[in-house]
Amino acid sequence: MPTLAILDEFMRKTIFSTTVLVLACSGAYAQAIKVGAHEGASDVWGSNYNSGLKLTFSGRVTGIVKTRPEVGKDNEVTLLVRNKVGGTYVVDVGPTWFVDHQVAKLRVKDTVQVTGSKVMVKGHGIVLASQIRVNGQGGLVVSLRRPSGRAYWMGTEIAENLSIPTGPNVLSGNFTGFGTYTLNNVPYASGVLQTPNGPVTVDLGPQWYYNQQNAEYHIGDGVWVVTGPSTFTVGQYGSIYPSYSIYRGPQVYTIRDENGQPTYYWGQ
């Protein structure tokens, strides 16, 4: 079945609304878009992810669509990937606001290796991608989900029986103000934290990511911030602590993994 027919049949019968926002059957992938604040990121089918049903396959991207599912508020990026024997996989990548900001870009005719979990949605099989390698071994990698299946664009979570971290790389205090700084032409959010040793500035992540999280902080909020071993200096903004995770009550906002890799940018 031709690519357009597969897309039309899939969207008409299953999980998407009938409005196709972007259909890229040739040429470059759409440019990144600016987004406003949301009430928290969503993961439309994340609850269906089964780490015990993972698969890895290779193929060529024959179609890219951006649509709004019947559930959820974010537009989703979906790939059609044709494998070597002629079969076509429908691959859910993630929300456009996250995918469009990644270092590794996805384009029609790209050769990709997809790892993910194959699930059934309304009787149709789709692959929830956890990682996509673009253009073979040595190509850029888009990481989308943790091994558990939790999406990287979901930066905040509520943790039961939360244990407050301790150690030399943990700052505690109250927010006294908020601001922005620019790094590599990207605007970032920051907060001024009054600690027992004085005020410090902590990173809250790029605005395009922070604005999508359910992590709205206010002056006076008490938090614990797990940071890196050293600060970084950004011109007129001075020294800034790179936040790994921020704890406030039962909520945890994760910005970097334990190795310092930002969870919002992938493309190694």
ZADO-1210 file (C-alpha; in nm, 4 decimals, padded with zeros to 6 digits):
<atoms>
<atom x="00.0000" y="00.0000" z="00.0000" code="MET" pos="1"/>
<atom x="00.1439" y="00.3479" z="-00.0859" code="PRO" pos="2"/>
<atom x="00.2720" y="00.5614" z="00.2007" code="THR" pos="3"/>
<atom x="-00.0117" y="00.8151" z="00.1837" code="LEU" pos="4"/>
<atom x="-00.2714" y="00.5397" z="00.1842" code="ALA" pos="5"/>
<atom x="-00.1163" y="00.3770" z="00.4915" code="ILE" pos="6"/>
<atom x="-00.1166" y="00.7083" z="00.6759" code="LEU" pos="7"/>
<atom x="-00.4739" y="00.7854" z="00.5789" code="ASP" pos="8"/>
<atom x="-00.5988" y="00.4415" z="00.6800" code="GLU" pos="9"/>
<atom x="-00.4141" y="00.4487" z="01.0114" code="PHE" pos="10"/>
<atom x="-00.5330" y="00.7940" z="01.1116" code="MET" pos="11"/>
<atom x="-00.8893" y="00.7418" z="00.9923" code="ARG" pos="12"/>
<atom x="-00.9492" y="00.4177" z="01.1769" code="LYS" pos="13"/>
<atom x="-00.7446" y="00.4428" z="01.4909" code="THR" pos="14"/>
<atom x="-00.5944" y="00.6872" z="01.7309" code="ILE" pos="15"/>
<atom x="-00.5531" y="01.0220" z="01.5605" code="PHE" pos="16"/>
<atom x="-00.7860" y="01.3086" z="01.4860" code="SER" pos="17"/>
<atom x="-00.8432" y="01.3612" z="01.1153" code="THR" pos="18"/>
<atom x="-00.6402" y="01.6831" z="01.0922" code="THR" pos="19"/>
<atom x="-00.2901" y="01.6281" z="00.9551" code="VAL" pos="20"/>
<atom x="-00.0740" y="01.9166" z="01.0696" code="LEU" pos="21"/>
<atom x="00.2431" y="01.8341" z="00.8755" code="VAL" pos="22"/>
<atom x="00.3010" y="01.5614" z="00.6193" code="LEU" pos="23"/>
<atom x="00.6627" y="01.5441" z="00.5134" code="ALA" pos="24"/>
<atom x="00.6990" y="01.3034" z="00.2253" code="CYS" pos="25"/>
<atom x="01.0021" y="01.4778" z="00.0824" code="SER" pos="26"/>
<atom x="01.2555" y="01.7395" z="00.1777" code="GLY" pos="27"/>
<atom x="01.3784" y="01.8493" z="00.5199" code="ALA" pos="28"/>
<atom x="01.2041" y="01.8011" z="00.8481" code="TYR" pos="29"/>
<atom x="01.0042" y="02.1001" z="00.9738" code="ALA" pos="30"/>
<atom x="01.1909" y="02.3697" z="01.1608" code="GLN" pos="31"/>
<atom x="01.1591" y="02.3961" z="01.5392" code="ALA" pos="32"/>
<atom x="00.8566" y="02.5918" z="01.6599" code="ILE" pos="33"/>
<atom x="00.8135" y="02.8230" z="01.9555" code="LYS" pos="34"/>
<atom x="00.5728" y="02.7035" z="02.2220" code="VAL" pos="35"/>
<atom x="00.4085" y="02.8603" z="02.5222" code="GLY" pos="36"/>
<atom x="00.3599" y="02.7311" z="02.8739" code="ALA" pos="37"/>
<atom x="00.1460" y="02.4231" z="02.9271" code="HIS" pos="38"/>
<atom x="-00.0024" y="02.2691" z="03.2402" code="GLU" pos="39"/>
<atom x="00.2519" y="01.9910" z="03.2273" code="GLY" pos="40"/>
<atom x="00.3811" y="01.7586" z="02.9572" code="ALA" pos="41"/>
<atom x="00.1792" y="01.4499" z="02.8663" code="SER" pos="42"/>
<atom x="00.2644" y="01.1023" z="02.7411" code="ASP" pos="43"/>
<atom x="-00.0299" y="00.9849" z="02.5350" code="VAL" pos="44"/>
<atom x="00.0438" y="00.6097" z="02.5298" code="TRP" pos="45"/>
<atom x="00.3197" y="00.5825" z="02.7860" code="GLY" pos="46"/>
<atom x="00.1078" y="00.3660" z="03.0153" code="SER" pos="47"/>
<atom x="00.1018" y="00.1020" z="02.7385" code="ASN" pos="48"/>
<atom x="00.4813" y="00.0767" z="02.7216" code="TYR" pos="49"/>
<atom x="00.6012" y="-00.2736" z="02.8092" code="ASN" pos="50"/>
<atom x="00.9762" y="-00.3103" z="02.8540" code="SER" pos="51"/>
<atom x="00.9294" y="-00.6875" z="02.8181" code="GLY" pos="52"/>
<atom x="00.8032" y="-00.6428" z="02.4614" code="LEU" pos="53"/>
<atom x="01.0925" y="-00.4434" z="02.3204" code="LYS" pos="54"/>
<atom x="01.2130" y="-00.4819" z="01.9641" code="LEU" pos="55"/>
<atom x="01.4795" y="-00.3291" z="01.7414" code="THR" pos="56"/>
<atom x="01.4491" y="-00.2977" z="01.3649" code="PHE" pos="57"/>
<atom x="01.6012" y="-00.0985" z="01.0810" code="SER" pos="58"/>
<atom x="01.4425" y="00.0620" z="00.7784" code="GLY" pos="59"/>
<atom x="01.3850" y="00.3761" z="00.5782" code="ARG" pos="60"/>
<atom x="01.1550" y="00.6622" z="00.6796" code="VAL" pos="61"/>
<atom x="00.8817" y="00.6892" z="00.4163" code="THR" pos="62"/>
<atom x="00.6535" y="00.9348" z="00.5919" code="GLY" pos="63"/>
<atom x="00.6373" y="01.1808" z="00.8808" code="ILE" pos="64"/>
<atom x="00.3139" y="01.3172" z="01.0211" code="VAL" pos="65"/>
<atom x="00.2295" y="01.5604" z="01.2985" code="LYS" pos="66"/>
<atom x="-00.1163" y="01.5121" z="01.4392" code="THR" pos="67"/>
<atom x="-00.3171" y="01.5723" z="01.7521" code="ARG" pos="68"/>
<atom x="-00.4359" y="01.2463" z="01.9107" code="PRO" pos="69"/>
<atom x="-00.7908" y="01.2152" z="02.0371" code="GLU" pos="70"/>
<atom x="-00.6424" y="01.2058" z="02.3869" code="VAL" pos="71"/>
<atom x="-00.3734" y="01.4406" z="02.5148" code="GLY" pos="72"/>
<atom x="-00.3060" y="01.8024" z="02.4298" code="LYS" pos="73"/>
<atom x="00.0257" y="01.7872" z="02.2465" code="ASP" pos="74"/>
<atom x="00.0756" y="01.7329" z="01.8749" code="ASN" pos="75"/>
<atom x="00.2594" y="01.4034" z="01.8163" code="GLU" pos="76"/>
<atom x="00.5287" y="01.3130" z="01.5633" code="VAL" pos="77"/>
<atom x="00.4740" y="00.9747" z="01.3970" code="THR" pos="78"/>
<atom x="00.7030" y="00.7985" z="01.1493" code="LEU" pos="79"/>
<atom x="00.6317" y="00.5377" z="00.8871" code="LEU" pos="80"/>
<atom x="00.9376" y="00.3126" z="00.8616" code="VAL" pos="81"/>
<atom x="00.9627" y="00.0514" z="00.5854" code="ARG" pos="82"/>
<atom x="01.1857" y="-00.2436" z="00.6711" code="ASN" pos="83"/>
<atom x="01.4026" y="-00.4445" z="00.4311" code="LYS" pos="84"/>
<atom x="01.1330" y="-00.7009" z="00.3565" code="VAL" pos="85"/>
<atom x="00.8705" y="-00.4415" z="00.2668" code="GLY" pos="86"/>
<atom x="00.6743" y="-00.4233" z="00.5916" code="GLY" pos="87"/>
<atom x="00.5875" y="-00.0844" z="00.7384" code="THR" pos="88"/>
<atom x="00.6005" y="00.0080" z="01.1074" code="TYR" pos="89"/>
<atom x="00.4039" y="00.2971" z="01.2555" code="VAL" pos="90"/>
<atom x="00.6392" y="00.4579" z="01.5097" code="VAL" pos="91"/>
<atom x="00.5306" y="00.7071" z="01.7737" code="ASP" pos="92"/>
<atom x="00.8227" y="00.9407" z="01.8438" code="VAL" pos="93"/>
<atom x="00.6836" y="01.1952" z="02.0896" code="GLY" pos="94"/>
<atom x="00.5382" y="01.5464" z="02.1112" code="PRO" pos="95"/>
<atom x="00.6476" y="01.7963" z="01.8471" code="THR" pos="96"/>
<atom x="00.7740" y="02.0501" z="02.1016" code="TRP" pos="97"/>
<atom x="01.0276" y="01.7920" z="02.2260" code="PHE" pos="98"/>
<atom x="01.1207" y="01.6215" z="01.8986" code="VAL" pos="99"/>
<atom x="01.1736" y="01.9460" z="01.7059" code="ASP" pos="100"/>
<atom x="01.4303" y="02.0666" z="01.9606" code="HIS" pos="101"/>
<atom x="01.6549" y="01.7599" z="01.9423" code="GLN" pos="102"/>
<atom x="02.0030" y="01.7767" z="01.7937" code="VAL" pos="103"/>
<atom x="01.9364" y="01.4756" z="01.5710" code="ALA" pos="104"/>
<atom x="01.6746" y="01.5574" z="01.3079" code="LYS" pos="105"/>
<atom x="01.4455" y="01.3057" z="01.1410" code="LEU" pos="106"/>
<atom x="01.3797" y="01.3318" z="00.7684" code="ARG" pos="107"/>
<atom x="01.2009" y="01.1331" z="00.5034" code="VAL" pos="108"/>
<atom x="01.4410" y="00.8893" z="00.3268" code="LYS" pos="109"/>
<atom x="01.6629" y="00.8647" z="00.6361" code="ASP" pos="110"/>
<atom x="01.7814" y="00.5163" z="00.7270" code="THR" pos="111"/>
<atom x="01.6988" y="00.4572" z="01.0927" code="VAL" pos="112"/>
<atom x="01.7349" y="00.1917" z="01.3592" code="GLN" pos="113"/>
<atom x="01.4405" y="00.2008" z="01.5981" code="VAL" pos="114"/>
<atom x="01.4247" y="00.0470" z="01.9447" code="THR" pos="115"/>
<atom x="01.0951" y="00.0517" z="02.1300" code="GLY" pos="116"/>
<atom x="00.7943" y="-00.1352" z="02.2594" code="SER" pos="117"/>
<atom x="00.5262" y="-00.2630" z="02.0233" code="LYS" pos="118"/>
<atom x="00.1799" y="-00.2081" z="02.1689" code="VAL" pos="119"/>
<atom x="-00.1773" y="-00.2351" z="02.0520" code="MET" pos="120"/>
<atom x="-00.3945" y="00.0752" z="02.0392" code="VAL" pos="121"/>
<atom x="-00.7562" y="00.0170" z="01.9373" code="LYS" pos="122"/>
<atom x="-00.6584" y="-00.3024" z="01.7602" code="GLY" pos="123"/>
<atom x="-00.3650" y="-00.1576" z="01.5697" code="HIS" pos="124"/>
<atom x="00.0032" y="-00.2119" z="01.6420" code="GLY" pos="125"/>
<atom x="00.2320" y="00.0864" z="01.6934" code="ILE" pos="126"/>
<atom x="00.5889" y="00.1084" z="01.8184" code="VAL" pos="127"/>
<atom x="00.6558" y="00.3474" z="02.1067" code="LEU" pos="128"/>
<atom x="01.0136" y="00.4446" z="02.0269" code="ALA" pos="129"/>
<atom x="01.2632" y="00.4631" z="02.3123" code="SER" pos="130"/>
<atom x="01.5633" y="00.5335" z="02.0880" code="GLN" pos="131"/>
<atom x="01.6167" y="00.6112" z="01.7203" code="ILE" pos="132"/>
<atom x="01.9593" y="00.5981" z="01.5566" code="ARG" pos="133"/>
<atom x="01.9721" y="00.8040" z="01.2390" code="VAL" pos="134"/>
<atom x="02.1676" y="00.6886" z="00.9319" code="ASN" pos="135"/>
<atom x="02.3313" y="00.3756" z="01.0659" code="GLY" pos="136"/>
<atom x="02.6137" y="00.2941" z="01.3029" code="GLN" pos="137"/>
<atom x="02.7906" y="00.6097" z="01.4078" code="GLY" pos="138"/>
<atom x="02.4863" y="00.8238" z="01.3309" code="GLY" pos="139"/>
<atom x="02.3150" y="01.0562" z="01.5758" code="LEU" pos="140"/>
<atom x="02.0860" y="00.9045" z="01.8375" code="VAL" pos="141"/>
<atom x="01.7535" y="01.0423" z="01.9564" code="VAL" pos="142"/>
<atom x="01.6805" y="00.9066" z="02.3050" code="SER" pos="143"/>
<atom x="01.3130" y="00.9335" z="02.3917" code="LEU" pos="144"/>
<atom x="01.2434" y="00.7055" z="02.6871" code="ARG" pos="145"/>
<atom x="01.4240" y="00.5677" z="02.9884" code="ARG" pos="146"/>
<atom x="01.4661" y="00.1871" z="03.0187" code="PRO" pos="147"/>
<atom x="01.1477" y="00.1821" z="03.2274" code="SER" pos="148"/>
<atom x="00.9579" y="00.3459" z="02.9415" code="GLY" pos="149"/>
<atom x="00.9150" y="00.6813" z="03.1138" code="ARG" pos="150"/>
<atom x="00.9491" y="00.9556" z="02.8532" code="ALA" pos="151"/>
<atom x="01.2356" y="01.2042" z="02.8757" code="TYR" pos="152"/>
<atom x="00.9979" y="01.4883" z="02.7950" code="TRP" pos="153"/>
<atom x="00.8164" y="01.4102" z="03.1217" code="MET" pos="154"/>
<atom x="01.0478" y="01.6039" z="03.3504" code="GLY" pos="155"/>
<atom x="00.8341" y="01.6053" z="03.6636" code="THR" pos="156"/>
<atom x="00.6942" y="01.3211" z="03.8674" code="GLU" pos="157"/>
<atom x="00.5398" y="01.2626" z="04.2089" code="ILE" pos="158"/>
<atom x="00.7446" y="01.0179" z="04.4131" code="ALA" pos="159"/>
<atom x="00.5937" y="00.8147" z="04.6968" code="GLU" pos="160"/>
<atom x="00.7989" y="00.7748" z="05.0164" code="ASN" pos="161"/>
<atom x="01.0381" y="01.0338" z="04.8791" code="LEU" pos="162"/>
<atom x="01.3841" y="01.0390" z="05.0334" code="SER" pos="163"/>
<atom x="01.5408" y="01.3847" z="05.0376" code="ILE" pos="164"/>
<atom x="01.8945" y="01.3637" z="04.8932" code="PRO" pos="165"/>
<atom x="02.1972" y="01.4631" z="05.0964" code="THR" pos="166"/>
<atom x="02.5622" y="01.5172" z="05.0148" code="GLY" pos="167"/>
<atom x="02.8120" y="01.7807" z="04.9053" code="PRO" pos="168"/>
<atom x="02.6334" y="01.8362" z="04.5713" code="ASN" pos="169"/>
<atom x="02.2945" y="01.9113" z="04.7272" code="VAL" pos="170"/>
<atom x="02.1839" y="02.2712" z="04.7828" code="LEU" pos="171"/>
<atom x="01.8884" y="02.3540" z="05.0059" code="SER" pos="172"/>
<atom x="01.7082" y="02.6823" z="05.0524" code="GLY" pos="173"/>
<atom x="01.4232" y="02.9020" z="04.9359" code="ASN" pos="174"/>
<atom x="01.3722" y="03.0693" z="04.6012" code="PHE" pos="175"/>
<atom x="01.4024" y="03.4463" z="04.6232" code="THR" pos="176"/>
<atom x="01.3800" y="03.5297" z="04.2553" code="GLY" pos="177"/>
<atom x="01.3794" y="03.4019" z="03.8985" code="PHE" pos="178"/>
<atom x="01.5391" y="03.5072" z="03.5732" code="GLY" pos="179"/>
<atom x="01.6715" y="03.3969" z="03.2374" code="THR" pos="180"/>
<atom x="02.0087" y="03.3635" z="03.0717" code="TYR" pos="181"/>
<atom x="02.1181" y="03.2828" z="02.7185" code="THR" pos="182"/>
<atom x="02.3593" y="03.0068" z="02.6243" code="LEU" pos="183"/>
<atom x="02.4421" y="02.9294" z="02.2595" code="ASN" pos="184"/>
<atom x="02.1513" y="03.1537" z="02.1555" code="ASN" pos="185"/>
<atom x="01.9052" y="02.9453" z="02.3595" code="VAL" pos="186"/>
<atom x="01.7122" y="03.1151" z="02.6443" code="PRO" pos="187"/>
<atom x="01.7270" y="02.9281" z="02.9755" code="TYR" pos="188"/>
<atom x="01.5287" y="02.9701" z="03.2973" code="ALA" pos="189"/>
<atom x="01.7067" y="03.0146" z="03.6297" code="SER" pos="190"/>
<atom x="01.6257" y="03.0625" z="03.9951" code="GLY" pos="191"/>
<atom x="01.8033" y="03.2432" z="04.2782" code="VAL" pos="192"/>
<atom x="01.8223" y="03.0175" z="04.5815" code="LEU" pos="193"/>
<atom x="01.8924" y="03.1568" z="04.9272" code="GLN" pos="194"/>
<atom x="02.1035" y="02.8923" z="05.1004" code="THR" pos="195"/>
<atom x="02.2604" y="02.8906" z="05.4481" code="PRO" pos="196"/>
<atom x="02.5844" y="02.9979" z="05.2761" code="ASN" pos="197"/>
<atom x="02.4305" y="03.2788" z="05.0751" code="GLY" pos="198"/>
<atom x="02.2443" y="03.3216" z="04.7448" code="PRO" pos="199"/>
<atom x="02.3278" y="03.1063" z="04.4421" code="VAL" pos="200"/>
<atom x="02.1805" y="03.0803" z="04.0931" code="THR" pos="201"/>
<atom x="02.0567" y="02.7400" z="03.9747" code="VAL" pos="202"/>
<atom x="01.9690" y="02.6302" z="03.6242" code="ASP" pos="203"/>
<atom x="01.6050" y="02.5359" z="03.5520" code="LEU" pos="204"/>
<atom x="01.6582" y="02.4167" z="03.1943" code="GLY" pos="205"/>
<atom x="01.5889" y="02.5772" z="02.8559" code="PRO" pos="206"/>
<atom x="01.2651" y="02.7738" z="02.8527" code="GLN" pos="207"/>
<atom x="01.1156" y="02.5614" z="02.5746" code="TRP" pos="208"/>
<atom x="01.1465" y="02.2593" z="02.8075" code="TYR" pos="209"/>
<atom x="01.0776" y="02.4214" z="03.1438" code="TYR" pos="210"/>
<atom x="00.7586" y="02.5871" z="03.0149" code="ASN" pos="211"/>
<atom x="00.6145" y="02.2454" z="02.9312" code="GLN" pos="212"/>
<atom x="00.6717" y="02.0968" z="03.2764" code="GLN" pos="213"/>
<atom x="00.4382" y="02.0907" z="03.5736" code="ASN" pos="214"/>
<atom x="00.7138" y="02.2464" z="03.7838" code="ALA" pos="215"/>
<atom x="00.6032" y="02.6028" z="03.8438" code="GLU" pos="216"/>
<atom x="00.8083" y="02.7516" z="04.1276" code="TYR" pos="217"/>
<atom x="00.7270" y="03.0573" z="04.3373" code="HIS" pos="218"/>
<atom x="00.9245" y="03.2948" z="04.5542" code="ILE" pos="219"/>
<atom x="00.9506" y="03.1423" z="04.8999" code="GLY" pos="220"/>
<atom x="00.9329" y="02.7798" z="04.7862" code="ASP" pos="221"/>
<atom x="01.1697" y="02.5565" z="04.9789" code="GLY" pos="222"/>
<atom x="01.3614" y="02.3098" z="04.7608" code="VAL" pos="223"/>
<atom x="01.6572" y="02.0733" z="04.7527" code="TRP" pos="224"/>
<atom x="01.8669" y="02.0908" z="04.4350" code="VAL" pos="225"/>
<atom x="02.1054" y="01.8135" z="04.3288" code="VAL" pos="226"/>
<atom x="02.3773" y="01.9828" z="04.1256" code="THR" pos="227"/>
<atom x="02.6936" y="01.8981" z="03.9402" code="GLY" pos="228"/>
<atom x="03.0384" y="01.9070" z="04.1010" code="PRO" pos="229"/>
<atom x="03.1113" y="02.2584" z="03.9701" code="SER" pos="230"/>
<atom x="02.9424" y="02.5706" z="03.8388" code="THR" pos="231"/>
<atom x="02.9641" y="02.7184" z="03.4912" code="PHE" pos="232"/>
<atom x="02.9975" y="03.0850" z="03.4031" code="THR" pos="233"/>
<atom x="02.7815" y="03.2577" z="03.1437" code="VAL" pos="234"/>
<atom x="02.9153" y="03.6066" z="03.0720" code="GLY" pos="235"/>
<atom x="02.7188" y="03.8775" z="03.2490" code="GLN" pos="236"/>
<atom x="02.5034" y="03.6203" z="03.4300" code="TYR" pos="237"/>
<atom x="02.7912" y="03.4962" z="03.6445" code="GLY" pos="238"/>
<atom x="02.8225" y="03.1508" z="03.8002" code="SER" pos="239"/>
<atom x="02.5329" y="02.9094" z="03.7620" code="ILE" pos="240"/>
<atom x="02.4869" y="02.5689" z="03.9217" code="TYR" pos="241"/>
<atom x="02.3784" y="02.2972" z="03.6714" code="PRO" pos="242"/>
<atom x="02.0719" y="02.1365" z="03.8287" code="SER" pos="243"/>
<atom x="02.0373" y="01.7602" z="03.7986" code="TYR" pos="244"/>
<atom x="01.7083" y="01.7345" z="03.9876" code="SER" pos="245"/>
<atom x="01.4979" y="01.9603" z="04.2087" code="ILE" pos="246"/>
<atom x="01.2914" y="01.8291" z="04.4993" code="TYR" pos="247"/>
<atom x="00.9901" y="02.0177" z="04.6334" code="ARG" pos="248"/>
<atom x="00.7564" y="01.8238" z="04.8599" code="GLY" pos="249"/>
<atom x="00.6712" y="01.4965" z="04.6818" code="PRO" pos="250"/>
<atom x="00.7564" y="01.6399" z="04.3381" code="GLN" pos="251"/>
<atom x="01.0842" y="01.5791" z="04.1557" code="VAL" pos="252"/>
<atom x="01.1851" y="01.7772" z="03.8476" code="TYR" pos="253"/>
<atom x="01.4687" y="01.6035" z="03.6592" code="THR" pos="254"/>
<atom x="01.6869" y="01.8060" z="03.4214" code="ILE" pos="255"/>
<atom x="01.9991" y="01.5883" z="03.3900" code="ARG" pos="256"/>
<atom x="02.0785" y="01.2232" z="03.4461" code="ASP" pos="257"/>
<atom x="02.3366" y="01.0976" z="03.6948" code="GLU" pos="258"/>
<atom x="02.6131" y="01.1488" z="03.4358" code="ASN" pos="259"/>
<atom x="02.5196" y="01.5099" z="03.3752" code="GLY" pos="260"/>
<atom x="02.3564" y="01.4456" z="03.0363" code="GLN" pos="261"/>
<atom x="02.0621" y="01.6839" z="02.9901" code="PRO" pos="262"/>
<atom x="01.7398" y="01.4876" z="02.9530" code="THR" pos="263"/>
<atom x="01.6029" y="01.7493" z="02.7140" code="TYR" pos="264"/>
<atom x="01.8730" y="01.7295" z="02.4416" code="TYR" pos="265"/>
<atom x="01.9798" y="01.4140" z="02.2590" code="TRP" pos="266"/>
<atom x="02.1867" y="01.3663" z="01.9505" code="GLY" pos="267"/>
<atom x="02.5147" y="01.2037" z="02.0430" code="GLN" pos="268"/>
</atoms>
